Amino acid sequence: MGREEECKDATHNIWDTEKDNKERIKGLEKVALEYPECMNPLTDIAELYLGMDDIENTIKTYQRIIDLKDKFKFIWDNDLGKAYLFINNYEKAIEHLKDFEVNGHDYSNGLFIAFAYLKKGDKKKFVEKFDKWITEDLEKSFDQHEYEKEIKALFNEKDLKFIEEIWDKYYEKYSNMDPYKLYCELYKQNYPKSKVDKEEFDDGDSDNDDFEIPAKLKRRQFEQLKAEYLYLDRKTMFGDPDDADYDNFFKLKEILFADITIG
């Protein structure tokens, strides 16, 4: 096993064995000391400090990442971009986040590009980048709470309000949409013809051998399955469900995109 794999295993072990975040930080500091060529322990430490609302140590840790970047064997541009963002070097943040946008995949990367432009004071570019990010996956309209700590740490009250107003427009658009129409949008997004081809799933993963794209539901089918889903939802919470009930519940939840379309 190479040192990179050893570092990864040691990092995972800290997350698995330590339940207190302060103890996790202590453990990850030891891993970072033992494997100075690895970036991941420090990015985990920064995120832990952020989760604890310890902004001072969050910024200090991100500064360490930047100071040590030439010693890392492998650089994650998305994390390096966030590090630059937290120390107010917005040009470098945009540079690295954009590099990652081309060469990697991170669900939140486009959002942090938008954040970097807003920190620069370019609201027009923020709106443009935010729109690009959120329209790639309309489920992001419902994810604002997941980034509360980052937003609070990075922005003043005026910008916080601006972000909330922009995000709320998308939330209201989709939360007020007819559930079946929303289902159709989600179906189109999750199973676009351009992505559903042999190359997409022929990657040597045996789990893909049995993958079948579900047929798009007609409105009547959607309403029937919705009623069944709501019945099972109540039964799994308050009734006496068996294994088949749970299986059907989770199957319908996936088919209907129920977390979004039904809530």
Long-range contacts (C-beta under 8 A, 24 or more apart in sequence): 3-35, 3-37, 3-38, 4-38, 4-73, 4-74, 6-35, 7-31, 7-34, 7-35, 7-38, 7-40, 7-41, 8-38, 8-40, 10-34, 10-35, 11-40, 11-41, 11-44, 15-44, 21-48, 21-51, 21-52, 22-52, 24-48, 25-49, 36-68, 36-71, 37-71, 37-72, 37-73, 38-72, 38-73, 38-74, 39-65, 39-69, 39-72, 39-74, 39-75, 39-76, 39-79, 39-80, 40-76, 42-68, 43-76, 43-79, 43-83, 46-83, 46-86, 50-149, 50-150, 50-153, 51-149, 53-149, 55-153, 58-86, 58-153, 59-86, 59-87, 62-86, 62-87, 63-87, 76-100, 76-104, 77-103, 77-104, 78-104, 78-106, 78-109, 78-112, 81-109, 81-112, 81-113, 81-116, 82-112, 85-112, 85-115, 85-116, 85-119, 85-154, 86-153, 86-154, 88-119, 90-116, 90-117, 90-119, 90-120, 93-119, 107-137, 108-147, 110-136, 111-140, 111-147, 115-150, 115-151, 115-154, 118-155, 118-159, 118-162, 118-163, 119-154, 119-155, 123-162, 126-166, 127-166, 130-166, 130-167, 134-167, 134-170, 137-189, 138-170, 138-174, 138-185, 138-186, 138-189, 139-186, 139-260, 140-170, 141-167, 141-170, 141-171, 141-173, 141-174, 141-175, 142-171, 142-174, 142-175, 142-260, 144-171, 174-260, 179-222, 179-226, 179-261, 179-262, 180-219, 180-222, 180-223, 180-261, 182-257, 182-260, 182-261, 183-217, 183-222, 183-256, 183-257, 183-261, 184-216, 186-257, 186-260, 186-261, 187-216, 187-217, 187-257, 190-257, 214-255, 217-255, 217-256, 222-256, 225-252, 225-255, 225-256, 226-256, 226-258, 226-261, 226-262, 228-252, 229-253, 229-256, 229-258, 229-262, 230-262
